[in-house]
Amino acid sequence: MANTPQSKKRARQSEARYAVNKARRSRIRTFLRKVEEAIASGDQTAAAAALKAAQPELSRGVTKGVLHKNTVARKMSRLTSRVKALGANA
């Protein structure tokens, strides 16, 4: 348990950051789910639009320290190639 004033403050700050990061992570997952659903439906234009909306959110997750840079790069790359493949199949 936190005893010193500084450790009490750090505990408060930690809780606040946790809440912000949790909300941001949830928001990112929502955007990713929308892209996944659009890909599953087979609609390339909807998938491309969803991906375009998701990319800034993913990038913001990196700058805010919620996600690692390489994780986001990998996700974007894989989603982009899947959206592109929809156009090739059509």
Gaussian input, Z-matrix of N, CA and C with variables (Angstrom, degrees):
# hf/3-21g

backbone

0 1
 N
 C     1     B1
 C     2     B2     1     A1
 N     3     B3     2     A2     1     D1
 C     4     B4     3     A3     2     D2
 C     5     B5     4     A4     3     D3
 N     6     B6     5     A5     4     D4
 C     7     B7     6     A6     5     D5
 C     8     B8     7     A7     6     D6
 N     9     B9     8     A8     7     D7
 C    10    B10     9     A9     8     D8
 C    11    B11    10    A10     9     D9
 N    12    B12    11    A11    10    D10
 C    13    B13    12    A12    11    D11
 C    14    B14    13    A13    12    D12
 N    15    B15    14    A14    13    D13
 C    16    B16    15    A15    14    D14
 C    17    B17    16    A16    15    D15
 N    18    B18    17    A17    16    D16
 C    19    B19    18    A18    17    D17
 C    20    B20    19    A19    18    D18
 N    21    B21    20    A20    19    D19
 C    22    B22    21    A21    20    D20
 C    23    B23    22    A22    21    D21
 N    24    B24    23    A23    22    D22
 C    25    B25    24    A24    23    D23
 C    26    B26    25    A25    24    D24
 N    27    B27    26    A26    25    D25
 C    28    B28    27    A27    26    D26
 C    29    B29    28    A28    27    D27
 N    30    B30    29    A29    28    D28
 C    31    B31    30    A30    29    D29
 C    32    B32    31    A31    30    D30
 N    33    B33    32    A32    31    D31
 C    34    B34    33    A33    32    D32
 C    35    B35    34    A34    33    D33
 N    36    B36    35    A35    34    D34
 C    37    B37    36    A36    35    D35
 C    38    B38    37    A37    36    D36
 N    39    B39    38    A38    37    D37
 C    40    B40    39    A39    38    D38
 C    41    B41    40    A40    39    D39
 N    42    B42    41    A41    40    D40
 C    43    B43    42    A42    41    D41
 C    44    B44    43    A43    42    D42
 N    45    B45    44    A44    43    D43
 C    46    B46    45    A45    44    D44
 C    47    B47    46    A46    45    D45
 N    48    B48    47    A47    46    D46
 C    49    B49    48    A48    47    D47
 C    50    B50    49    A49    48    D48
 N    51    B51    50    A50    49    D49
 C    52    B52    51    A51    50    D50
 C    53    B53    52    A52    51    D51
 N    54    B54    53    A53    52    D52
 C    55    B55    54    A54    53    D53
 C    56    B56    55    A55    54    D54
 N    57    B57    56    A56    55    D55
 C    58    B58    57    A57    56    D56
 C    59    B59    58    A58    57    D57
 N    60    B60    59    A59    58    D58
 C    61    B61    60    A60    59    D59
 C    62    B62    61    A61    60    D60
 N    63    B63    62    A62    61    D61
 C    64    B64    63    A63    62    D62
 C    65    B65    64    A64    63    D63
 N    66    B66    65    A65    64    D64
 C    67    B67    66    A66    65    D65
 C    68    B68    67    A67    66    D66
 N    69    B69    68    A68    67    D67
 C    70    B70    69    A69    68    D68
 C    71    B71    70    A70    69    D69
 N    72    B72    71    A71    70    D70
 C    73    B73    72    A72    71    D71
 C    74    B74    73    A73    72    D72
 N    75    B75    74    A74    73    D73
 C    76    B76    75    A75    74    D74
 C    77    B77    76    A76    75    D75
 N    78    B78    77    A77    76    D76
 C    79    B79    78    A78    77    D77
 C    80    B80    79    A79    78    D78
 N    81    B81    80    A80    79    D79
 C    82    B82    81    A81    80    D80
 C    83    B83    82    A82    81    D81
 N    84    B84    83    A83    82    D82
 C    85    B85    84    A84    83    D83
 C    86    B86    85    A85    84    D84
 N    87    B87    86    A86    85    D85
 C    88    B88    87    A87    86    D86
 C    89    B89    88    A88    87    D87
 N    90    B90    89    A89    88    D88
 C    91    B91    90    A90    89    D89
 C    92    B92    91    A91    90    D90
 N    93    B93    92    A92    91    D91
 C    94    B94    93    A93    92    D92
 C    95    B95    94    A94    93    D93
 N    96    B96    95    A95    94    D94
 C    97    B97    96    A96    95    D95
 C    98    B98    97    A97    96    D96
 N    99    B99    98    A98    97    D97
 C   100   B100    99    A99    98    D98
 C   101   B101   100   A100    99    D99
 N   102   B102   101   A101   100   D100
 C   103   B103   102   A102   101   D101
 C   104   B104   103   A103   102   D102
 N   105   B105   104   A104   103   D103
 C   106   B106   105   A105   104   D104
 C   107   B107   106   A106   105   D105
 N   108   B108   107   A107   106   D106
 C   109   B109   108   A108   107   D107
 C   110   B110   109   A109   108   D108
 N   111   B111   110   A110   109   D109
 C   112   B112   111   A111   110   D110
 C   113   B113   112   A112   111   D111
 N   114   B114   113   A113   112   D112
 C   115   B115   114   A114   113   D113
 C   116   B116   115   A115   114   D114
 N   117   B117   116   A116   115   D115
 C   118   B118   117   A117   116   D116
 C   119   B119   118   A118   117   D117
 N   120   B120   119   A119   118   D118
 C   121   B121   120   A120   119   D119
 C   122   B122   121   A121   120   D120
 N   123   B123   122   A122   121   D121
 C   124   B124   123   A123   122   D122
 C   125   B125   124   A124   123   D123
 N   126   B126   125   A125   124   D124
 C   127   B127   126   A126   125   D125
 C   128   B128   127   A127   126   D126
 N   129   B129   128   A128   127   D127
 C   130   B130   129   A129   128   D128
 C   131   B131   130   A130   129   D129
 N   132   B132   131   A131   130   D130
 C   133   B133   132   A132   131   D131
 C   134   B134   133   A133   132   D132
 N   135   B135   134   A134   133   D133
 C   136   B136   135   A135   134   D134
 C   137   B137   136   A136   135   D135
 N   138   B138   137   A137   136   D136
 C   139   B139   138   A138   137   D137
 C   140   B140   139   A139   138   D138
 N   141   B141   140   A140   139   D139
 C   142   B142   141   A141   140   D140
 C   143   B143   142   A142   141   D141
 N   144   B144   143   A143   142   D142
 C   145   B145   144   A144   143   D143
 C   146   B146   145   A145   144   D144
 N   147   B147   146   A146   145   D145
 C   148   B148   147   A147   146   D146
 C   149   B149   148   A148   147   D147
 N   150   B150   149   A149   148   D148
 C   151   B151   150   A150   149   D149
 C   152   B152   151   A151   150   D150
 N   153   B153   152   A152   151   D151
 C   154   B154   153   A153   152   D152
 C   155   B155   154   A154   153   D153
 N   156   B156   155   A155   154   D154
 C   157   B157   156   A156   155   D155
 C   158   B158   157   A157   156   D156
 N   159   B159   158   A158   157   D157
 C   160   B160   159   A159   158   D158
 C   161   B161   160   A160   159   D159
 N   162   B162   161   A161   160   D160
 C   163   B163   162   A162   161   D161
 C   164   B164   163   A163   162   D162
 N   165   B165   164   A164   163   D163
 C   166   B166   165   A165   164   D164
 C   167   B167   166   A166   165   D165
 N   168   B168   167   A167   166   D166
 C   169   B169   168   A168   167   D167
 C   170   B170   169   A169   168   D168
 N   171   B171   170   A170   169   D169
 C   172   B172   171   A171   170   D170
 C   173   B173   172   A172   171   D171
 N   174   B174   173   A173   172   D172
 C   175   B175   174   A174   173   D173
 C   176   B176   175   A175   174   D174
 N   177   B177   176   A176   175   D175
 C   178   B178   177   A177   176   D176
 C   179   B179   178   A178   177   D177
 N   180   B180   179   A179   178   D178
 C   181   B181   180   A180   179   D179
 C   182   B182   181   A181   180   D180
 N   183   B183   182   A182   181   D181
 C   184   B184   183   A183   182   D182
 C   185   B185   184   A184   183   D183
 N   186   B186   185   A185   184   D184
 C   187   B187   186   A186   185   D185
 C   188   B188   187   A187   186   D186
 N   189   B189   188   A188   187   D187
 C   190   B190   189   A189   188   D188
 C   191   B191   190   A190   189   D189
 N   192   B192   191   A191   190   D190
 C   193   B193   192   A192   191   D191
 C   194   B194   193   A193   192   D192
 N   195   B195   194   A194   193   D193
 C   196   B196   195   A195   194   D194
 C   197   B197   196   A196   195   D195
 N   198   B198   197   A197   196   D196
 C   199   B199   198   A198   197   D197
 C   200   B200   199   A199   198   D198
 N   201   B201   200   A200   199   D199
 C   202   B202   201   A201   200   D200
 C   203   B203   202   A202   201   D201
 N   204   B204   203   A203   202   D202
 C   205   B205   204   A204   203   D203
 C   206   B206   205   A205   204   D204
 N   207   B207   206   A206   205   D205
 C   208   B208   207   A207   206   D206
 C   209   B209   208   A208   207   D207
 N   210   B210   209   A209   208   D208
 C   211   B211   210   A210   209   D209
 C   212   B212   211   A211   210   D210
 N   213   B213   212   A212   211   D211
 C   214   B214   213   A213   212   D212
 C   215   B215   214   A214   213   D213
 N   216   B216   215   A215   214   D214
 C   217   B217   216   A216   215   D215
 C   218   B218   217   A217   216   D216
 N   219   B219   218   A218   217   D217
 C   220   B220   219   A219   218   D218
 C   221   B221   220   A220   219   D219
 N   222   B222   221   A221   220   D220
 C   223   B223   222   A222   221   D221
 C   224   B224   223   A223   222   D222
 N   225   B225   224   A224   223   D223
 C   226   B226   225   A225   224   D224
 C   227   B227   226   A226   225   D225
 N   228   B228   227   A227   226   D226
 C   229   B229   228   A228   227   D227
 C   230   B230   229   A229   228   D228
 N   231   B231   230   A230   229   D229
 C   232   B232   231   A231   230   D230
 C   233   B233   232   A232   231   D231
 N   234   B234   233   A233   232   D232
 C   235   B235   234   A234   233   D233
 C   236   B236   235   A235   234   D234
 N   237   B237   236   A236   235   D235
 C   238   B238   237   A237   236   D236
 C   239   B239   238   A238   237   D237
 N   240   B240   239   A239   238   D238
 C   241   B241   240   A240   239   D239
 C   242   B242   241   A241   240   D240
 N   243   B243   242   A242   241   D241
 C   244   B244   243   A243   242   D242
 C   245   B245   244   A244   243   D243
 N   246   B246   245   A245   244   D244
 C   247   B247   246   A246   245   D245
 C   248   B248   247   A247   246   D246
 N   249   B249   248   A248   247   D247
 C   250   B250   249   A249   248   D248
 C   251   B251   250   A250   249   D249
 N   252   B252   251   A251   250   D250
 C   253   B253   252   A252   251   D251
 C   254   B254   253   A253   252   D252
 N   255   B255   254   A254   253   D253
 C   256   B256   255   A255   254   D254
 C   257   B257   256   A256   255   D255
 N   258   B258   257   A257   256   D256
 C   259   B259   258   A258   257   D257
 C   260   B260   259   A259   258   D258
 N   261   B261   260   A260   259   D259
 C   262   B262   261   A261   260   D260
 C   263   B263   262   A262   261   D261
 N   264   B264   263   A263   262   D262
 C   265   B265   264   A264   263   D263
 C   266   B266   265   A265   264   D264
 N   267   B267   266   A266   265   D265
 C   268   B268   267   A267   266   D266
 C   269   B269   268   A268   267   D267

   B1=1.4562
   B2=1.5265
   B3=1.3268
   B4=1.4527
   B5=1.5318
   B6=1.3252
   B7=1.4626
   B8=1.5229
   B9=1.3167
   B10=1.4564
   B11=1.5288
   B12=1.3170
   B13=1.4792
   B14=1.5307
   B15=1.3363
   B16=1.4679
   B17=1.5225
   B18=1.3352
   B19=1.4666
   B20=1.5242
   B21=1.3351
   B22=1.4652
   B23=1.5295
   B24=1.3212
   B25=1.4665
   B26=1.5378
   B27=1.3325
   B28=1.4602
   B29=1.5305
   B30=1.3300
   B31=1.4649
   B32=1.5252
   B33=1.3371
   B34=1.4740
   B35=1.5209
   B36=1.3317
   B37=1.4616
   B38=1.5334
   B39=1.3202
   B40=1.4548
   B41=1.5221
   B42=1.3175
   B43=1.4649
   B44=1.5272
   B45=1.3212
   B46=1.4653
   B47=1.5239
   B48=1.3421
   B49=1.4686
   B50=1.5235
   B51=1.3498
   B52=1.4562
   B53=1.5298
   B54=1.3276
   B55=1.4669
   B56=1.5273
   B57=1.3237
   B58=1.4700
   B59=1.5237
   B60=1.3418
   B61=1.4620
   B62=1.5243
   B63=1.3241
   B64=1.4633
   B65=1.5282
   B66=1.3352
   B67=1.4646
   B68=1.5274
   B69=1.3178
   B70=1.4632
   B71=1.5334
   B72=1.3322
   B73=1.4566
   B74=1.5320
   B75=1.3204
   B76=1.4591
   B77=1.5320
   B78=1.3199
   B79=1.4618
   B80=1.5309
   B81=1.3199
   B82=1.4643
   B83=1.5224
   B84=1.3308
   B85=1.4659
   B86=1.5267
   B87=1.3315
   B88=1.4650
   B89=1.5232
   B90=1.3309
   B91=1.4663
   B92=1.5291
   B93=1.3282
   B94=1.4619
   B95=1.5278
   B96=1.3388
   B97=1.4615
   B98=1.5265
   B99=1.3277
   B100=1.4668
   B101=1.5223
   B102=1.3233
   B103=1.4717
   B104=1.5270
   B105=1.3354
   B106=1.4677
   B107=1.5298
   B108=1.3297
   B109=1.4650
   B110=1.5273
   B111=1.3283
   B112=1.4610
   B113=1.5294
   B114=1.3313
   B115=1.4729
   B116=1.5293
   B117=1.3312
   B118=1.4676
   B119=1.5308
   B120=1.3285
   B121=1.4635
   B122=1.5288
   B123=1.3260
   B124=1.4633
   B125=1.5165
   B126=1.3177
   B127=1.4692
   B128=1.5274
   B129=1.3387
   B130=1.4666
   B131=1.5228
   B132=1.3291
   B133=1.4677
   B134=1.5298
   B135=1.3301
   B136=1.4723
   B137=1.5152
   B138=1.3254
   B139=1.4631
   B140=1.5293
   B141=1.3270
   B142=1.4668
   B143=1.5186
   B144=1.3343
   B145=1.4696
   B146=1.5255
   B147=1.3336
   B148=1.4646
   B149=1.5221
   B150=1.3277
   B151=1.4638
   B152=1.5263
   B153=1.3225
   B154=1.4724
   B155=1.5250
   B156=1.3275
   B157=1.4652
   B158=1.5257
   B159=1.3343
   B160=1.4668
   B161=1.5279
   B162=1.3171
   B163=1.4633
   B164=1.5320
   B165=1.3406
   B166=1.4662
   B167=1.5294
   B168=1.3275
   B169=1.4673
   B170=1.5237
   B171=1.3171
   B172=1.4659
   B173=1.5187
   B174=1.3243
   B175=1.4704
   B176=1.5256
   B177=1.3256
   B178=1.4601
   B179=1.5275
   B180=1.3243
   B181=1.4607
   B182=1.5160
   B183=1.3243
   B184=1.4682
   B185=1.5269
   B186=1.3308
   B187=1.4643
   B188=1.5281
   B189=1.3275
   B190=1.4597
   B191=1.5250
   B192=1.3325
   B193=1.4602
   B194=1.5211
   B195=1.3369
   B196=1.4602
   B197=1.5269
   B198=1.3226
   B199=1.4573
   B200=1.5238
   B201=1.3236
   B202=1.4610
   B203=1.5268
   B204=1.3121
   B205=1.4621
   B206=1.5270
   B207=1.3164
   B208=1.4672
   B209=1.5244
   B210=1.3202
   B211=1.4622
   B212=1.5155
   B213=1.3233
   B214=1.4650
   B215=1.5225
   B216=1.3209
   B217=1.4649
   B218=1.5263
   B219=1.3269
   B220=1.4653
   B221=1.5280
   B222=1.3378
   B223=1.4672
   B224=1.5237
   B225=1.3304
   B226=1.4610
   B227=1.5239
   B228=1.3215
   B229=1.4569
   B230=1.5202
   B231=1.3225
   B232=1.4616
   B233=1.5265
   B234=1.3283
   B235=1.4664
   B236=1.5193
   B237=1.3326
   B238=1.4582
   B239=1.5234
   B240=1.3245
   B241=1.4670
   B242=1.5172
   B243=1.3325
   B244=1.4634
   B245=1.5340
   B246=1.3295
   B247=1.4732
   B248=1.5272
   B249=1.3253
   B250=1.4581
   B251=1.5294
   B252=1.3340
   B253=1.4710
   B254=1.5367
   B255=1.3187
   B256=1.4684
   B257=1.5203
   B258=1.3238
   B259=1.4673
   B260=1.5091
   B261=1.3259
   B262=1.4583
   B263=1.5356
   B264=1.3312
   B265=1.4733
   B266=1.5232
   B267=1.3216
   B268=1.4761
   B269=1.5070
   A1=109.10
   A2=116.59
   A3=122.26
   A4=109.99
   A5=116.40
   A6=120.68
   A7=113.38
   A8=116.88
   A9=119.71
   A10=109.79
   A11=116.97
   A12=119.14
   A13=112.57
   A14=116.14
   A15=119.69
   A16=111.12
   A17=117.16
   A18=119.45
   A19=110.77
   A20=116.98
   A21=120.21
   A22=109.99
   A23=115.59
   A24=120.37
   A25=110.14
   A26=116.54
   A27=120.24
   A28=110.51
   A29=116.90
   A30=120.23
   A31=110.36
   A32=116.90
   A33=121.01
   A34=110.43
   A35=115.97
   A36=120.52
   A37=110.82
   A38=115.16
   A39=120.37
   A40=110.69
   A41=117.31
   A42=121.66
   A43=111.10
   A44=116.20
   A45=120.74
   A46=110.19
   A47=117.50
   A48=121.42
   A49=110.19
   A50=115.79
   A51=120.73
   A52=109.97
   A53=116.57
   A54=121.00
   A55=110.74
   A56=116.56
   A57=120.99
   A58=110.11
   A59=115.95
   A60=119.95
   A61=111.55
   A62=116.15
   A63=120.44
   A64=110.21
   A65=115.98
   A66=120.77
   A67=110.56
   A68=116.58
   A69=120.19
   A70=110.78
   A71=116.26
   A72=120.99
   A73=110.53
   A74=116.27
   A75=121.57
   A76=110.50
   A77=115.92
   A78=121.49
   A79=110.83
   A80=116.58
   A81=121.56
   A82=109.99
   A83=116.17
   A84=119.90
   A85=111.32
   A86=116.65
   A87=120.80
   A88=109.97
   A89=116.56
   A90=120.47
   A91=110.63
   A92=116.61
   A93=120.16
   A94=110.69
   A95=116.53
   A96=120.02
   A97=110.45
   A98=116.93
   A99=120.57
   A100=110.84
   A101=116.50
   A102=119.97
   A103=109.37
   A104=116.44
   A105=121.23
   A106=111.19
   A107=116.30
   A108=120.42
   A109=111.22
   A110=116.40
   A111=120.29
   A112=110.22
   A113=116.27
   A114=119.85
   A115=109.58
   A116=116.23
   A117=121.14
   A118=111.30
   A119=116.26
   A120=119.45
   A121=111.48
   A122=116.80
   A123=120.76
   A124=114.27
   A125=116.98
   A126=121.47
   A127=108.96
   A128=115.82
   A129=118.93
   A130=112.79
   A131=117.86
   A132=119.19
   A133=110.68
   A134=116.41
   A135=120.01
   A136=110.04
   A137=117.00
   A138=121.28
   A139=110.59
   A140=116.23
   A141=120.24
   A142=110.74
   A143=116.56
   A144=120.22
   A145=110.95
   A146=116.62
   A147=120.72
   A148=110.44
   A149=116.28
   A150=120.45
   A151=110.28
   A152=116.17
   A153=120.31
   A154=110.74
   A155=116.94
   A156=121.21
   A157=110.98
   A158=117.49
   A159=121.64
   A160=112.54
   A161=117.19
   A162=120.14
   A163=114.03
   A164=119.66
   A165=118.15
   A166=112.61
   A167=116.90
   A168=120.13
   A169=110.56
   A170=116.14
   A171=119.91
   A172=110.63
   A173=116.62
   A174=120.80
   A175=111.10
   A176=115.48
   A177=119.86
   A178=110.55
   A179=115.83
   A180=119.80
   A181=111.60
   A182=116.06
   A183=120.42
   A184=110.13
   A185=116.47
   A186=119.49
   A187=111.81
   A188=116.58
   A189=120.50
   A190=112.15
   A191=116.99
   A192=120.23
   A193=114.65
   A194=116.98
   A195=120.31
   A196=110.09
   A197=116.72
   A198=121.95
   A199=109.97
   A200=115.59
   A201=120.18
   A202=109.95
   A203=115.24
   A204=122.24
   A205=112.20
   A206=116.87
   A207=120.26
   A208=111.96
   A209=116.91
   A210=120.73
   A211=109.66
   A212=115.77
   A213=120.71
   A214=110.39
   A215=116.98
   A216=120.80
   A217=109.78
   A218=116.23
   A219=121.08
   A220=110.80
   A221=116.61
   A222=120.71
   A223=110.97
   A224=116.87
   A225=120.74
   A226=110.87
   A227=115.80
   A228=120.39
   A229=110.97
   A230=116.76
   A231=120.26
   A232=111.76
   A233=116.31
   A234=119.18
   A235=111.11
   A236=116.68
   A237=121.02
   A238=110.90
   A239=115.79
   A240=118.73
   A241=111.08
   A242=117.96
   A243=120.80
   A244=111.75
   A245=116.01
   A246=120.34
   A247=109.26
   A248=115.98
   A249=121.24
   A250=111.46
   A251=115.08
   A252=120.20
   A253=111.37
   A254=117.43
   A255=120.38
   A256=110.28
   A257=115.51
   A258=120.23
   A259=111.98
   A260=116.75
   A261=121.25
   A262=110.62
   A263=115.48
   A264=119.92
   A265=111.90
   A266=115.36
   A267=118.78
   A268=112.97
   D1=142.17
   D2=-179.61
   D3=-68.38
   D4=131.35
   D5=-178.60
   D6=-113.97
   D7=-45.31
   D8=-177.40
   D9=-78.93
   D10=155.91
   D11=178.24
   D12=-56.23
   D13=-39.27
   D14=-179.33
   D15=-65.96
   D16=-41.25
   D17=-179.37
   D18=-70.17
   D19=-30.53
   D20=175.72
   D21=-67.33
   D22=-42.03
   D23=178.76
   D24=-64.13
   D25=-43.26
   D26=-179.72
   D27=-62.81
   D28=-35.94
   D29=177.91
   D30=-65.61
   D31=-41.31
   D32=177.27
   D33=-63.23
   D34=-45.23
   D35=-179.34
   D36=-63.28
   D37=-39.20
   D38=-179.95
   D39=-62.72
   D40=-43.14
   D41=178.07
   D42=-63.03
   D43=-41.86
   D44=-179.38
   D45=-65.04
   D46=-44.60
   D47=-179.76
   D48=-65.02
   D49=-37.83
   D50=179.53
   D51=-60.40
   D52=-43.92
   D53=-179.15
   D54=-64.37
   D55=-43.56
   D56=-179.70
   D57=-64.66
   D58=-46.05
   D59=-178.73
   D60=-65.48
   D61=-37.74
   D62=179.29
   D63=-63.17
   D64=-44.00
   D65=179.28
   D66=-63.87
   D67=-41.84
   D68=-179.07
   D69=-66.08
   D70=-43.21
   D71=178.72
   D72=-61.51
   D73=-41.12
   D74=178.74
   D75=-63.12
   D76=-43.51
   D77=179.02
   D78=-61.49
   D79=-42.74
   D80=179.24
   D81=-63.28
   D82=-43.70
   D83=179.79
   D84=-62.42
   D85=-36.18
   D86=178.32
   D87=-62.61
   D88=-45.64
   D89=179.08
   D90=-62.38
   D91=-41.00
   D92=179.24
   D93=-65.58
   D94=-38.93
   D95=179.19
   D96=-63.06
   D97=-39.10
   D98=178.87
   D99=-62.74
   D100=-39.20
   D101=177.99
   D102=-65.62
   D103=-45.80
   D104=-179.86
   D105=-58.91
   D106=-42.92
   D107=-179.71
   D108=-65.79
   D109=-38.85
   D110=179.14
   D111=-66.69
   D112=-38.79
   D113=177.91
   D114=-65.39
   D115=-42.67
   D116=-179.11
   D117=-63.40
   D118=-34.20
   D119=179.68
   D120=-72.75
   D121=-20.11
   D122=178.06
   D123=86.83
   D124=7.79
   D125=-179.07
   D126=-92.21
   D127=105.78
   D128=-175.15
   D129=-67.07
   D130=-38.70
   D131=-178.08
   D132=-65.64
   D133=-40.75
   D134=177.92
   D135=-66.85
   D136=-40.45
   D137=-179.99
   D138=-64.92
   D139=-41.77
   D140=179.29
   D141=-65.02
   D142=-40.65
   D143=178.76
   D144=-65.67
   D145=-42.01
   D146=179.27
   D147=-65.06
   D148=-39.44
   D149=179.00
   D150=-65.68
   D151=-41.36
   D152=179.53
   D153=-62.63
   D154=-34.79
   D155=178.00
   D156=-74.59
   D157=-31.36
   D158=-176.08
   D159=-78.62
   D160=-30.64
   D161=-174.85
   D162=-58.26
   D163=-46.59
   D164=178.47
   D165=-64.11
   D166=-34.04
   D167=178.64
   D168=-65.22
   D169=-42.59
   D170=177.80
   D171=-62.94
   D172=-44.99
   D173=179.53
   D174=-61.61
   D175=-39.38
   D176=178.77
   D177=-64.92
   D178=-34.35
   D179=177.20
   D180=-61.81
   D181=-34.21
   D182=177.90
   D183=-69.99
   D184=-48.02
   D185=-176.09
   D186=-66.09
   D187=-28.65
   D188=179.77
   D189=-87.75
   D190=-3.53
   D191=175.88
   D192=81.87
   D193=16.01
   D194=-179.62
   D195=-83.36
   D196=-37.69
   D197=-179.34
   D198=-125.05
   D199=154.79
   D200=177.66
   D201=-80.18
   D202=147.77
   D203=-177.19
   D204=-56.08
   D205=-46.07
   D206=-177.58
   D207=-69.17
   D208=-32.33
   D209=177.69
   D210=-62.00
   D211=-46.42
   D212=-179.08
   D213=-66.94
   D214=-40.95
   D215=179.06
   D216=-60.15
   D217=-42.72
   D218=-179.78
   D219=-64.90
   D220=-45.61
   D221=-179.90
   D222=-61.86
   D223=-46.86
   D224=-179.31
   D225=-61.58
   D226=-43.30
   D227=-178.62
   D228=-62.52
   D229=-46.26
   D230=-177.80
   D231=-67.50
   D232=-41.21
   D233=178.90
   D234=-65.91
   D235=-42.02
   D236=-179.98
   D237=-60.66
   D238=-43.68
   D239=-179.57
   D240=-67.16
   D241=-34.40
   D242=178.41
   D243=-69.49
   D244=-38.81
   D245=177.78
   D246=-66.69
   D247=-41.11
   D248=178.32
   D249=-61.81
   D250=-38.87
   D251=-179.33
   D252=-65.17
   D253=-29.21
   D254=177.32
   D255=-60.41
   D256=-40.42
   D257=-179.96
   D258=-67.92
   D259=-35.25
   D260=-179.77
   D261=-70.29
   D262=-35.01
   D263=-178.61
   D264=-73.92
   D265=-29.75
   D266=-174.95
   D267=-72.91

